[in-house]
Amino acid sequence: MAIPGFFKKKDIAIYILCILSFFAALFYNELSLRKAPAGVIRSGGTIITNDDASYLNPPRNYLENNVWGEDYGASKVGRFIRPPGYGLLYLPFLKVFGAPASVTALKFFQYLLFAFSVYWFWFILSSLVKNSRLALACTFIYGCSPFVIGFLSYTLTEGITPALLLYYVYLLFKARAALSERGKNGYYFFAALVFSFLFIVRPVLGVFILLLPAFLLADFKGLFFAKRILKLTAFTAVALSFMLVWQVRNYSIAGRYVGLHPIYYADGNTIYRAPFKAYWEFAGCWAEKGDVGFSYMVPMWDAAIKGDTSIGHITFALSQMPAEVVSFYGKARLTAVFRDYQSAVLYQKPYYDKGLAMPMELSAEEQKVVAGFGELVSEYKSEFPLQYHVIAPLRVLRLLAFNSNLSLYMFQVTLRGKLWMEALRVLCCLLHVLCFLAVLSSIFLFRRNRLLSIVFGWMPFLYLFYLCYFQRGVEERYTLPLLPLLMIGLACLFSLWGRTTKSVDLSHK
């Protein structure tokens, strides 16, 4: 007998698990905050990072000055350097609670959103496997272990993107399971709306828009072609609507298309200019880790913008680069390119000192740096094609996959070295690696079920391929939004091997 309203007796376990997950997230994060140094915690109780101010400042500026953006002086880039999704989420908390209570409220909202995502995780998994105990056990690992909760106490997009992506997929599965066309239309509309918000929170996740037509075309294959195209067009328009509004607004400010994440926009007066971008493309040849590259490039820029172009900064940079890279190009040539970089920063210095926007056209000094690094990249590709096209991306993948994902301070510092902590680290690392292996396994083992193959195989593969080959970004938080889907895919594979997978209609009883 069903309990009146939302609750059903058979689902009581998952509701209890959602509540436990909220308190588990609260416990892990708040305990870690207590262990962390006071200097890394902002008023309101969240971790301070280099990026999060760019998410929190635009809504503050909007309430104070009626202008959305960061304070970049006269540069226009501050008006659109970050997509607005996370800031829009923070805005109502700031307006209602003020600072610093708004940050606390946002953090607890992220804990709550995670608890809701536990239900969405369970729903998708239990729709695909017959074994309810397996579904609950895997959901318990997702919700109550410290495996995926490491950024809930940060004011970064990773505090919400895993849940948002999971909610989007959950709504697609609900649409697939709905019996009436009206019900399907409703779920697809809300799925498109959730994706539209996700897209302006983290544009790189835009690749997952491909799930929408995949489900729509599979679900409405019995309809006339024209009606299918109409539905596809309408729901895709909803999915792109928020980003379209944002881009139109940016065009009205800049007078040109600025891109999804224009961190290197031409009038910006920070380190993030075309010469720095050209350097990163060069460092991407061997997949330089971000913290290593910043360890010598930021001091070099900081010194040059103050007028210090001494050779010591270049010497330190070369000492941090792979020996084989320095040997191939020679110290003299690399020194010359970095000398040109210092000269380009000196050209920037007068604008920086006066708080002026940089010219939209690159200076001759900056063009020389871009060309210099570009030549280095071209030569590397020509001389070491296997290293550039295969080994470096695989190195990125290895760094992304072979870690425990236990990012909280207490796991990385306070408890480091304790036997039980190291055992937990090994178990979580093993789980993390298995999740990544499940991507390729899902492509092949679900080949008879196109939707499962797309959701748990091809889409994560495309996202990882972008990170590893094009972006070459080595930060574990970049893959965090994928982990709930990868865990579900892994559980489905275990279920498949045990021959307990449900039929391909993806229905849910």
Secondary structure, DSSP 8 states (H G I E B T S, - for coil): ---STT--GGGHHHHHHHHHHHHHHHHHHHHHHHHS-GGGEETTTEE--TTTHHHHHHHHHHHHHS--S---TT-GGGGTSS-SHHHHHHHHHHHHH-TTHHHHHHHHHHHHHHHHHHHHHHHHHHHHBS-HHHHHHHHHHHHHSSSS-TTTTBSSGGGTHHHHHHHHHHHHHHHHH-SSHHHHHHHHHHHHHHHHHHHHH-GGGGGGGGHHHHHHHHHTTTS-HHHHHHHHHHHHHHHHHHHHHHHHHHHHHHSS---SS-TT-TT--SS-SHHHHHHHHHHGGGT--HHHHHHHHHHHHHHHTTT---HHHHHHHHHHS-HHHHHHH-HHHHHHHHHHHHHHHHHHHHHHHHT----SS--HHHHHHHHHHHHHHHHHHHH-HHIIIIIHHHHHHHHHHSS----SHIIIIITTT-HHHHHHHHHHHHHHHHHHHHHHHHHHHTTT-HHHHIIIIIHHHHHHHIIIIII----GGGGGGGHHHHHHHHHHHHHHHTT-B--TT----
